[in-house]
Amino acid sequence: MTNENAVEADAGVDPRLLEVLICPVSRGPLIYNRESNELISRGAGLAFPIRNGVPIMLADEARELEGGK
């Protein structure tokens, strides 16, 4: 397990899951933000929350990033 994966595992998110998830809006990659416990889609300008270790991949639940798309 790499150091990055160890950080993600500590946060309760399975690193293998993060490897296969893509943004449901842009179909692009997601970046894990440990501070906010969100998955960031730069392509869509959205941040998807993670609740109880489960990424909520619904556009209606996502927060718009500052600066938009």
Distance bins in CASP14 RR format, pairs under 12 A and 6 or more apart:
PFRMAT RR
TARGET T0000
AUTHOR 0000-0000-0000
RMODE 2
METHOD distances of the structure
MODEL  1
1 7 0 0 0 0 1 0 0 0 0 0 0
1 8 0 0 0 0 1 0 0 0 0 0 0
1 9 1 0 0 1 0 0 0 0 0 0 0
1 10 0 0 0 0 0 1 0 0 0 0 0
1 14 0 0 0 0 0 1 0 0 0 0 0
1 15 1 0 0 1 0 0 0 0 0 0 0
1 16 0 0 0 0 0 1 0 0 0 0 0
2 8 0 0 0 0 1 0 0 0 0 0 0
2 9 0 0 0 0 0 1 0 0 0 0 0
2 15 0 0 0 0 1 0 0 0 0 0 0
2 19 0 0 0 0 0 1 0 0 0 0 0
3 9 0 0 0 0 0 1 0 0 0 0 0
3 10 0 0 0 0 0 1 0 0 0 0 0
3 15 0 0 0 0 0 1 0 0 0 0 0
4 10 0 0 0 0 0 1 0 0 0 0 0
4 11 0 0 0 0 0 1 0 0 0 0 0
4 13 0 0 0 0 0 1 0 0 0 0 0
4 15 0 0 0 0 1 0 0 0 0 0 0
4 18 0 0 0 0 1 0 0 0 0 0 0
4 19 0 0 0 0 0 1 0 0 0 0 0
4 31 0 0 0 0 0 1 0 0 0 0 0
4 32 0 0 0 0 1 0 0 0 0 0 0
4 34 0 0 0 0 1 0 0 0 0 0 0
5 11 0 0 0 0 0 1 0 0 0 0 0
5 12 0 0 0 0 0 1 0 0 0 0 0
5 13 0 0 0 0 1 0 0 0 0 0 0
5 14 0 0 0 0 1 0 0 0 0 0 0
5 15 1 0 1 0 0 0 0 0 0 0 0
5 16 0 0 0 0 1 0 0 0 0 0 0
5 17 0 0 0 0 0 1 0 0 0 0 0
5 18 0 0 0 0 1 0 0 0 0 0 0
5 19 0 0 0 0 1 0 0 0 0 0 0
5 32 0 0 0 0 0 1 0 0 0 0 0
6 12 0 0 0 0 0 1 0 0 0 0 0
6 13 0 0 0 0 0 1 0 0 0 0 0
6 15 0 0 0 0 1 0 0 0 0 0 0
6 34 0 0 0 0 0 1 0 0 0 0 0
7 13 0 0 0 0 1 0 0 0 0 0 0
7 15 0 0 0 0 1 0 0 0 0 0 0
7 18 0 0 0 0 0 1 0 0 0 0 0
7 32 0 0 0 0 1 0 0 0 0 0 0
7 33 0 0 0 0 0 1 0 0 0 0 0
7 34 1 0 1 0 0 0 0 0 0 0 0
7 35 0 0 0 0 0 1 0 0 0 0 0
7 37 0 0 0 0 0 1 0 0 0 0 0
8 14 1 0 0 1 0 0 0 0 0 0 0
8 15 1 0 1 0 0 0 0 0 0 0 0
8 16 0 0 0 0 1 0 0 0 0 0 0
8 17 0 0 0 0 1 0 0 0 0 0 0
8 18 1 0 0 1 0 0 0 0 0 0 0
8 19 0 0 0 0 1 0 0 0 0 0 0
8 21 0 0 0 0 0 1 0 0 0 0 0
8 30 0 0 0 0 0 1 0 0 0 0 0
8 31 0 0 0 0 0 1 0 0 0 0 0
8 32 1 0 1 0 0 0 0 0 0 0 0
8 33 0 0 0 0 0 1 0 0 0 0 0
8 34 1 0 0 1 0 0 0 0 0 0 0
8 37 0 0 0 0 0 1 0 0 0 0 0
8 39 0 0 0 0 0 1 0 0 0 0 0
8 50 0 0 0 0 0 1 0 0 0 0 0
8 53 0 0 0 0 0 1 0 0 0 0 0
8 55 0 0 0 0 0 1 0 0 0 0 0
9 15 1 0 1 0 0 0 0 0 0 0 0
9 16 0 0 0 0 1 0 0 0 0 0 0
9 17 0 0 0 0 0 1 0 0 0 0 0
9 18 0 0 0 0 1 0 0 0 0 0 0
9 32 0 0 0 0 0 1 0 0 0 0 0
9 34 0 0 0 0 0 1 0 0 0 0 0
9 53 0 0 0 0 0 1 0 0 0 0 0
10 32 0 0 0 0 0 1 0 0 0 0 0
10 34 0 0 0 0 1 0 0 0 0 0 0
10 37 0 0 0 0 0 1 0 0 0 0 0
10 53 0 0 0 0 0 1 0 0 0 0 0
11 17 0 0 0 0 0 1 0 0 0 0 0
11 18 0 0 0 0 0 1 0 0 0 0 0
11 32 1 0 0 1 0 0 0 0 0 0 0
11 33 0 0 0 0 1 0 0 0 0 0 0
11 34 1 0 1 0 0 0 0 0 0 0 0
11 35 0 0 0 0 0 1 0 0 0 0 0
11 36 0 0 0 0 0 1 0 0 0 0 0
11 37 1 0 0 1 0 0 0 0 0 0 0
11 38 0 0 0 0 0 1 0 0 0 0 0
11 39 0 0 0 0 0 1 0 0 0 0 0
11 50 1 0 0 1 0 0 0 0 0 0 0
11 51 0 0 0 0 0 1 0 0 0 0 0
11 52 0 0 0 0 0 1 0 0 0 0 0
11 53 1 0 0 1 0 0 0 0 0 0 0
11 54 0 0 0 0 0 1 0 0 0 0 0
11 55 0 0 0 0 0 1 0 0 0 0 0
12 18 0 0 0 0 0 1 0 0 0 0 0
12 32 0 0 0 0 0 1 0 0 0 0 0
12 34 0 0 0 0 0 1 0 0 0 0 0
12 37 0 0 0 0 1 0 0 0 0 0 0
12 50 0 0 0 0 1 0 0 0 0 0 0
12 51 0 0 0 0 0 1 0 0 0 0 0
12 52 0 0 0 0 1 0 0 0 0 0 0
12 53 1 0 1 0 0 0 0 0 0 0 0
12 54 0 0 0 0 1 0 0 0 0 0 0
12 55 0 0 0 0 0 1 0 0 0 0 0
13 19 0 0 0 0 0 1 0 0 0 0 0
13 21 0 0 0 0 1 0 0 0 0 0 0
13 30 0 0 0 0 0 1 0 0 0 0 0
13 32 1 0 0 1 0 0 0 0 0 0 0
13 33 0 0 0 0 0 1 0 0 0 0 0
13 34 0 0 0 0 1 0 0 0 0 0 0
13 37 0 0 0 0 1 0 0 0 0 0 0
13 38 0 0 0 0 0 1 0 0 0 0 0
13 39 0 0 0 0 1 0 0 0 0 0 0
13 48 0 0 0 0 0 1 0 0 0 0 0
13 49 0 0 0 0 0 1 0 0 0 0 0
13 50 1 0 1 0 0 0 0 0 0 0 0
13 51 0 0 0 0 0 1 0 0 0 0 0
13 52 0 0 0 0 0 1 0 0 0 0 0
13 53 1 0 1 0 0 0 0 0 0 0 0
13 54 0 0 0 0 1 0 0 0 0 0 0
13 55 1 0 0 1 0 0 0 0 0 0 0
13 56 0 0 0 0 0 1 0 0 0 0 0
14 20 0 0 0 0 1 0 0 0 0 0 0
14 21 0 0 0 0 0 1 0 0 0 0 0
14 32 0 0 0 0 0 1 0 0 0 0 0
14 50 0 0 0 0 0 1 0 0 0 0 0
14 53 0 0 0 0 1 0 0 0 0 0 0
14 54 0 0 0 0 1 0 0 0 0 0 0
14 55 0 0 0 0 1 0 0 0 0 0 0
15 21 0 0 0 0 0 1 0 0 0 0 0
15 32 0 0 0 0 1 0 0 0 0 0 0
15 53 0 0 0 0 0 1 0 0 0 0 0
17 30 0 0 0 0 0 1 0 0 0 0 0
17 32 0 0 0 0 0 1 0 0 0 0 0
17 39 0 0 0 0 0 1 0 0 0 0 0
17 50 0 0 0 0 0 1 0 0 0 0 0
17 53 0 0 0 0 1 0 0 0 0 0 0
17 54 0 0 0 0 1 0 0 0 0 0 0
17 55 1 0 0 1 0 0 0 0 0 0 0
17 57 0 0 0 0 0 1 0 0 0 0 0
18 29 0 0 0 0 0 1 0 0 0 0 0
18 30 1 0 0 1 0 0 0 0 0 0 0
18 31 0 0 0 0 1 0 0 0 0 0 0
18 32 1 0 1 0 0 0 0 0 0 0 0
18 33 0 0 0 0 0 1 0 0 0 0 0
18 34 0 0 0 0 0 1 0 0 0 0 0
18 38 0 0 0 0 0 1 0 0 0 0 0
18 39 1 0 0 1 0 0 0 0 0 0 0
18 40 0 0 0 0 0 1 0 0 0 0 0
18 48 0 0 0 0 0 1 0 0 0 0 0
18 50 0 0 0 0 1 0 0 0 0 0 0
18 53 0 0 0 0 0 1 0 0 0 0 0
18 55 0 0 0 0 1 0 0 0 0 0 0
18 57 0 0 0 0 0 1 0 0 0 0 0
19 29 0 0 0 0 0 1 0 0 0 0 0
19 30 0 0 0 0 0 1 0 0 0 0 0
19 32 0 0 0 0 0 1 0 0 0 0 0
20 29 0 0 0 0 0 1 0 0 0 0 0
20 30 0 0 0 0 0 1 0 0 0 0 0
20 55 0 0 0 0 0 1 0 0 0 0 0
20 57 0 0 0 0 0 1 0 0 0 0 0
21 27 0 0 0 0 0 1 0 0 0 0 0
21 28 0 0 0 0 1 0 0 0 0 0 0
21 29 0 0 0 0 1 0 0 0 0 0 0
21 30 1 0 1 0 0 0 0 0 0 0 0
21 31 0 0 0 0 0 1 0 0 0 0 0
21 32 0 0 0 0 1 0 0 0 0 0 0
21 39 1 0 0 1 0 0 0 0 0 0 0
21 40 0 0 0 0 0 1 0 0 0 0 0
21 41 0 0 0 0 1 0 0 0 0 0 0
21 48 0 0 0 0 1 0 0 0 0 0 0
21 50 0 0 0 0 0 1 0 0 0 0 0
21 54 0 0 0 0 0 1 0 0 0 0 0
21 55 1 0 0 1 0 0 0 0 0 0 0
21 56 0 0 0 0 0 1 0 0 0 0 0
21 57 1 0 0 1 0 0 0 0 0 0 0
22 28 1 0 1 0 0 0 0 0 0 0 0
22 29 1 0 0 1 0 0 0 0 0 0 0
22 30 1 0 0 1 0 0 0 0 0 0 0
22 31 0 0 0 0 0 1 0 0 0 0 0
22 39 0 0 0 0 1 0 0 0 0 0 0
22 41 0 0 0 0 1 0 0 0 0 0 0
22 43 0 0 0 0 0 1 0 0 0 0 0
22 44 0 0 0 0 0 1 0 0 0 0 0
22 48 0 0 0 0 0 1 0 0 0 0 0
22 55 0 0 0 0 0 1 0 0 0 0 0
22 57 0 0 0 0 1 0 0 0 0 0 0
23 29 1 0 0 1 0 0 0 0 0 0 0
23 30 1 0 1 0 0 0 0 0 0 0 0
23 31 0 0 0 0 0 1 0 0 0 0 0
23 39 0 0 0 0 1 0 0 0 0 0 0
23 40 0 0 0 0 1 0 0 0 0 0 0
23 41 1 1 0 0 0 0 0 0 0 0 0
23 42 0 0 0 0 1 0 0 0 0 0 0
23 43 1 0 0 1 0 0 0 0 0 0 0
23 44 1 0 1 0 0 0 0 0 0 0 0
23 45 0 0 0 0 1 0 0 0 0 0 0
23 46 1 0 0 1 0 0 0 0 0 0 0
23 47 0 0 0 0 0 1 0 0 0 0 0
23 48 1 0 0 1 0 0 0 0 0 0 0
23 55 0 0 0 0 0 1 0 0 0 0 0
23 57 0 0 0 0 1 0 0 0 0 0 0
23 58 0 0 0 0 0 1 0 0 0 0 0
23 59 0 0 0 0 1 0 0 0 0 0 0
23 62 0 0 0 0 1 0 0 0 0 0 0
23 65 0 0 0 0 0 1 0 0 0 0 0
23 69 0 0 0 0 0 1 0 0 0 0 0
24 30 0 0 0 0 1 0 0 0 0 0 0
24 39 0 0 0 0 0 1 0 0 0 0 0
24 41 0 0 0 0 1 0 0 0 0 0 0
24 43 0 0 0 0 0 1 0 0 0 0 0
24 44 0 0 0 0 1 0 0 0 0 0 0
24 46 0 0 0 0 1 0 0 0 0 0 0
24 48 0 0 0 0 1 0 0 0 0 0 0
24 55 0 0 0 0 0 1 0 0 0 0 0
24 56 0 0 0 0 0 1 0 0 0 0 0
24 57 1 0 1 0 0 0 0 0 0 0 0
24 58 1 0 0 1 0 0 0 0 0 0 0
24 59 1 0 0 1 0 0 0 0 0 0 0
24 60 0 0 0 0 0 1 0 0 0 0 0
24 61 0 0 0 0 0 1 0 0 0 0 0
24 62 0 0 0 0 1 0 0 0 0 0 0
25 39 0 0 0 0 0 1 0 0 0 0 0
25 41 1 0 0 1 0 0 0 0 0 0 0
25 42 0 0 0 0 0 1 0 0 0 0 0
25 43 1 0 0 1 0 0 0 0 0 0 0
25 44 1 1 0 0 0 0 0 0 0 0 0
25 45 0 0 0 0 1 0 0 0 0 0 0
25 46 1 0 0 1 0 0 0 0 0 0 0
25 47 0 0 0 0 0 1 0 0 0 0 0
25 48 0 0 0 0 1 0 0 0 0 0 0
25 57 0 0 0 0 1 0 0 0 0 0 0
25 58 0 0 0 0 0 1 0 0 0 0 0
25 59 1 0 1 0 0 0 0 0 0 0 0
25 60 0 0 0 0 0 1 0 0 0 0 0
25 61 0 0 0 0 0 1 0 0 0 0 0
25 62 1 0 0 1 0 0 0 0 0 0 0
25 64 0 0 0 0 0 1 0 0 0 0 0
25 69 0 0 0 0 1 0 0 0 0 0 0
26 40 0 0 0 0 0 1 0 0 0 0 0
26 41 1 0 1 0 0 0 0 0 0 0 0
26 42 0 0 0 0 1 0 0 0 0 0 0
26 43 1 0 1 0 0 0 0 0 0 0 0
26 44 1 0 1 0 0 0 0 0 0 0 0
26 45 0 0 0 0 1 0 0 0 0 0 0
26 46 0 0 0 0 1 0 0 0 0 0 0
26 48 0 0 0 0 0 1 0 0 0 0 0
26 59 0 0 0 0 0 1 0 0 0 0 0
26 62 0 0 0 0 0 1 0 0 0 0 0
26 69 0 0 0 0 1 0 0 0 0 0 0
27 41 0 0 0 0 1 0 0 0 0 0 0
27 43 0 0 0 0 1 0 0 0 0 0 0
27 44 0 0 0 0 1 0 0 0 0 0 0
27 57 0 0 0 0 0 1 0 0 0 0 0
28 39 0 0 0 0 0 1 0 0 0 0 0
28 40 0 0 0 0 0 1 0 0 0 0 0
28 41 1 0 0 1 0 0 0 0 0 0 0
28 42 0 0 0 0 1 0 0 0 0 0 0
28 43 1 0 0 1 0 0 0 0 0 0 0
28 44 1 0 0 1 0 0 0 0 0 0 0
28 45 0 0 0 0 0 1 0 0 0 0 0
28 46 0 0 0 0 0 1 0 0 0 0 0
29 39 0 0 0 0 1 0 0 0 0 0 0
29 40 0 0 0 0 1 0 0 0 0 0 0
29 41 1 0 0 1 0 0 0 0 0 0 0
29 42 0 0 0 0 1 0 0 0 0 0 0
29 43 0 0 0 0 1 0 0 0 0 0 0
29 44 0 0 0 0 0 1 0 0 0 0 0
30 38 0 0 0 0 1 0 0 0 0 0 0
30 39 1 0 1 0 0 0 0 0 0 0 0
30 40 1 0 0 1 0 0 0 0 0 0 0
30 41 1 0 1 0 0 0 0 0 0 0 0
30 42 0 0 0 0 1 0 0 0 0 0 0
30 43 0 0 0 0 1 0 0 0 0 0 0
30 44 0 0 0 0 1 0 0 0 0 0 0
30 45 0 0 0 0 0 1 0 0 0 0 0
30 46 0 0 0 0 1 0 0 0 0 0 0
30 47 0 0 0 0 1 0 0 0 0 0 0
30 48 1 0 0 1 0 0 0 0 0 0 0
30 50 0 0 0 0 0 1 0 0 0 0 0
30 55 0 0 0 0 1 0 0 0 0 0 0
30 57 0 0 0 0 1 0 0 0 0 0 0
30 62 0 0 0 0 0 1 0 0 0 0 0
31 38 0 0 0 0 1 0 0 0 0 0 0
31 39 1 0 0 1 0 0 0 0 0 0 0
31 40 1 0 1 0 0 0 0 0 0 0 0
31 41 1 0 0 1 0 0 0 0 0 0 0
31 42 1 0 0 1 0 0 0 0 0 0 0
31 43 0 0 0 0 0 1 0 0 0 0 0
31 44 0 0 0 0 0 1 0 0 0 0 0
31 45 0 0 0 0 0 1 0 0 0 0 0
31 46 0 0 0 0 0 1 0 0 0 0 0
31 47 0 0 0 0 1 0 0 0 0 0 0
31 48 0 0 0 0 0 1 0 0 0 0 0
31 65 0 0 0 0 0 1 0 0 0 0 0
32 38 1 0 0 1 0 0 0 0 0 0 0
32 39 1 0 1 0 0 0 0 0 0 0 0
32 40 1 0 0 1 0 0 0 0 0 0 0
32 41 0 0 0 0 0 1 0 0 0 0 0
32 47 0 0 0 0 0 1 0 0 0 0 0
32 48 0 0 0 0 0 1 0 0 0 0 0
32 50 0 0 0 0 1 0 0 0 0 0 0
32 53 0 0 0 0 0 1 0 0 0 0 0
32 55 0 0 0 0 1 0 0 0 0 0 0
33 39 1 0 0 1 0 0 0 0 0 0 0
33 40 1 0 1 0 0 0 0 0 0 0 0
33 41 0 0 0 0 0 1 0 0 0 0 0
33 42 0 0 0 0 0 1 0 0 0 0 0
33 46 0 0 0 0 0 1 0 0 0 0 0
33 47 1 0 0 1 0 0 0 0 0 0 0
33 48 0 0 0 0 0 1 0 0 0 0 0
33 49 0 0 0 0 0 1 0 0 0 0 0
33 50 0 0 0 0 1 0 0 0 0 0 0
33 55 0 0 0 0 0 1 0 0 0 0 0
33 63 0 0 0 0 0 1 0 0 0 0 0
33 65 0 0 0 0 0 1 0 0 0 0 0
34 40 0 0 0 0 0 1 0 0 0 0 0
34 50 0 0 0 0 0 1 0 0 0 0 0
35 47 0 0 0 0 0 1 0 0 0 0 0
35 50 0 0 0 0 0 1 0 0 0 0 0
36 47 1 0 0 1 0 0 0 0 0 0 0
36 48 0 0 0 0 0 1 0 0 0 0 0
36 49 0 0 0 0 1 0 0 0 0 0 0
36 50 0 0 0 0 1 0 0 0 0 0 0
36 63 0 0 0 0 1 0 0 0 0 0 0
36 65 0 0 0 0 0 1 0 0 0 0 0
36 66 0 0 0 0 0 1 0 0 0 0 0
37 47 0 0 0 0 1 0 0 0 0 0 0
37 48 0 0 0 0 0 1 0 0 0 0 0
37 49 1 0 0 1 0 0 0 0 0 0 0
37 50 1 0 1 0 0 0 0 0 0 0 0
37 51 0 0 0 0 1 0 0 0 0 0 0
37 52 0 0 0 0 0 1 0 0 0 0 0
37 53 0 0 0 0 1 0 0 0 0 0 0
37 54 0 0 0 0 0 1 0 0 0 0 0
37 55 0 0 0 0 1 0 0 0 0 0 0
37 56 0 0 0 0 0 1 0 0 0 0 0
37 63 0 0 0 0 0 1 0 0 0 0 0
38 45 0 0 0 0 0 1 0 0 0 0 0
38 46 0 0 0 0 1 0 0 0 0 0 0
38 47 1 0 1 0 0 0 0 0 0 0 0
38 48 1 0 0 1 0 0 0 0 0 0 0
38 49 1 0 1 0 0 0 0 0 0 0 0
38 50 1 0 0 1 0 0 0 0 0 0 0
38 51 0 0 0 0 0 1 0 0 0 0 0
38 53 0 0 0 0 0 1 0 0 0 0 0
38 55 0 0 0 0 1 0 0 0 0 0 0
38 56 0 0 0 0 1 0 0 0 0 0 0
38 57 0 0 0 0 0 1 0 0 0 0 0
38 61 0 0 0 0 0 1 0 0 0 0 0
38 62 0 0 0 0 1 0 0 0 0 0 0
38 63 1 0 0 1 0 0 0 0 0 0 0
38 64 0 0 0 0 0 1 0 0 0 0 0
38 65 0 0 0 0 1 0 0 0 0 0 0
39 45 0 0 0 0 0 1 0 0 0 0 0
39 46 0 0 0 0 1 0 0 0 0 0 0
39 47 1 0 0 1 0 0 0 0 0 0 0
39 48 1 0 1 0 0 0 0 0 0 0 0
39 49 0 0 0 0 1 0 0 0 0 0 0
39 50 1 0 0 1 0 0 0 0 0 0 0
39 51 0 0 0 0 0 1 0 0 0 0 0
39 53 0 0 0 0 0 1 0 0 0 0 0
39 54 0 0 0 0 0 1 0 0 0 0 0
39 55 1 0 1 0 0 0 0 0 0 0 0
39 56 0 0 0 0 1 0 0 0 0 0 0
39 57 1 0 0 1 0 0 0 0 0 0 0
39 58 0 0 0 0 0 1 0 0 0 0 0
39 61 0 0 0 0 0 1 0 0 0 0 0
39 62 0 0 0 0 1 0 0 0 0 0 0
39 63 0 0 0 0 0 1 0 0 0 0 0
39 65 0 0 0 0 0 1 0 0 0 0 0
40 46 1 0 0 1 0 0 0 0 0 0 0
40 47 1 0 1 0 0 0 0 0 0 0 0
40 48 1 0 0 1 0 0 0 0 0 0 0
40 49 0 0 0 0 0 1 0 0 0 0 0
40 50 0 0 0 0 0 1 0 0 0 0 0
40 55 0 0 0 0 0 1 0 0 0 0 0
40 62 0 0 0 0 1 0 0 0 0 0 0
40 63 0 0 0 0 1 0 0 0 0 0 0
40 64 0 0 0 0 0 1 0 0 0 0 0
40 65 1 0 0 1 0 0 0 0 0 0 0
40 66 0 0 0 0 0 1 0 0 0 0 0
41 47 1 0 0 1 0 0 0 0 0 0 0
41 48 1 0 0 1 0 0 0 0 0 0 0
41 55 0 0 0 0 0 1 0 0 0 0 0
41 57 0 0 0 0 1 0 0 0 0 0 0
41 59 0 0 0 0 1 0 0 0 0 0 0
41 62 1 0 0 1 0 0 0 0 0 0 0
41 63 0 0 0 0 0 1 0 0 0 0 0
41 64 0 0 0 0 0 1 0 0 0 0 0
41 65 0 0 0 0 1 0 0 0 0 0 0
41 68 0 0 0 0 0 1 0 0 0 0 0
41 69 0 0 0 0 1 0 0 0 0 0 0
42 65 1 0 0 1 0 0 0 0 0 0 0
42 67 0 0 0 0 0 1 0 0 0 0 0
42 68 0 0 0 0 1 0 0 0 0 0 0
42 69 0 0 0 0 1 0 0 0 0 0 0
43 62 0 0 0 0 0 1 0 0 0 0 0
43 65 0 0 0 0 1 0 0 0 0 0 0
43 68 0 0 0 0 1 0 0 0 0 0 0
43 69 1 0 0 1 0 0 0 0 0 0 0
44 57 0 0 0 0 0 1 0 0 0 0 0
44 59 1 0 0 1 0 0 0 0 0 0 0
44 62 1 0 0 1 0 0 0 0 0 0 0
44 63 0 0 0 0 0 1 0 0 0 0 0
44 64 0 0 0 0 1 0 0 0 0 0 0
44 65 0 0 0 0 1 0 0 0 0 0 0
44 68 0 0 0 0 1 0 0 0 0 0 0
44 69 1 0 0 1 0 0 0 0 0 0 0
45 59 0 0 0 0 0 1 0 0 0 0 0
45 62 0 0 0 0 1 0 0 0 0 0 0
45 63 0 0 0 0 1 0 0 0 0 0 0
45 64 1 0 0 1 0 0 0 0 0 0 0
45 65 1 0 1 0 0 0 0 0 0 0 0
45 66 0 0 0 0 1 0 0 0 0 0 0
45 67 1 0 0 1 0 0 0 0 0 0 0
45 68 1 0 1 0 0 0 0 0 0 0 0
45 69 1 0 1 0 0 0 0 0 0 0 0
46 56 0 0 0 0 0 1 0 0 0 0 0
46 57 0 0 0 0 0 1 0 0 0 0 0
46 58 0 0 0 0 0 1 0 0 0 0 0
46 59 1 0 0 1 0 0 0 0 0 0 0
46 60 0 0 0 0 0 1 0 0 0 0 0
46 61 0 0 0 0 1 0 0 0 0 0 0
46 62 1 1 0 0 0 0 0 0 0 0 0
46 63 1 0 0 1 0 0 0 0 0 0 0
46 64 1 0 0 1 0 0 0 0 0 0 0
46 65 1 0 0 1 0 0 0 0 0 0 0
46 66 0 0 0 0 0 1 0 0 0 0 0
46 67 0 0 0 0 0 1 0 0 0 0 0
46 68 0 0 0 0 1 0 0 0 0 0 0
46 69 0 0 0 0 1 0 0 0 0 0 0
47 55 0 0 0 0 0 1 0 0 0 0 0
47 56 0 0 0 0 0 1 0 0 0 0 0
47 57 0 0 0 0 0 1 0 0 0 0 0
47 59 0 0 0 0 0 1 0 0 0 0 0
47 61 0 0 0 0 0 1 0 0 0 0 0
47 62 1 0 0 1 0 0 0 0 0 0 0
47 63 1 0 1 0 0 0 0 0 0 0 0
47 64 1 0 0 1 0 0 0 0 0 0 0
47 65 1 0 1 0 0 0 0 0 0 0 0
47 66 0 0 0 0 1 0 0 0 0 0 0
47 67 0 0 0 0 0 1 0 0 0 0 0
47 68 0 0 0 0 0 1 0 0 0 0 0
48 54 0 0 0 0 0 1 0 0 0 0 0
48 55 1 0 1 0 0 0 0 0 0 0 0
48 56 1 0 1 0 0 0 0 0 0 0 0
48 57 1 0 1 0 0 0 0 0 0 0 0
48 58 1 0 0 1 0 0 0 0 0 0 0
48 59 0 0 0 0 1 0 0 0 0 0 0
48 60 0 0 0 0 0 1 0 0 0 0 0
48 61 1 0 0 1 0 0 0 0 0 0 0
48 62 1 0 1 0 0 0 0 0 0 0 0
48 63 0 0 0 0 1 0 0 0 0 0 0
48 64 0 0 0 0 0 1 0 0 0 0 0
48 65 0 0 0 0 0 1 0 0 0 0 0
49 55 1 0 0 1 0 0 0 0 0 0 0
49 56 1 0 1 0 0 0 0 0 0 0 0
49 57 0 0 0 0 1 0 0 0 0 0 0
49 58 0 0 0 0 1 0 0 0 0 0 0
49 60 0 0 0 0 0 1 0 0 0 0 0
49 61 1 0 0 1 0 0 0 0 0 0 0
49 62 1 0 0 1 0 0 0 0 0 0 0
49 63 1 0 0 1 0 0 0 0 0 0 0
50 56 1 0 0 1 0 0 0 0 0 0 0
50 57 0 0 0 0 1 0 0 0 0 0 0
50 61 0 0 0 0 0 1 0 0 0 0 0
50 62 0 0 0 0 0 1 0 0 0 0 0
50 63 0 0 0 0 0 1 0 0 0 0 0
51 57 0 0 0 0 0 1 0 0 0 0 0
51 58 0 0 0 0 0 1 0 0 0 0 0
51 61 0 0 0 0 1 0 0 0 0 0 0
54 61 0 0 0 0 0 1 0 0 0 0 0
55 61 0 0 0 0 1 0 0 0 0 0 0
55 62 0 0 0 0 0 1 0 0 0 0 0
56 62 1 0 0 1 0 0 0 0 0 0 0
56 63 0 0 0 0 0 1 0 0 0 0 0
62 68 0 0 0 0 0 1 0 0 0 0 0
END
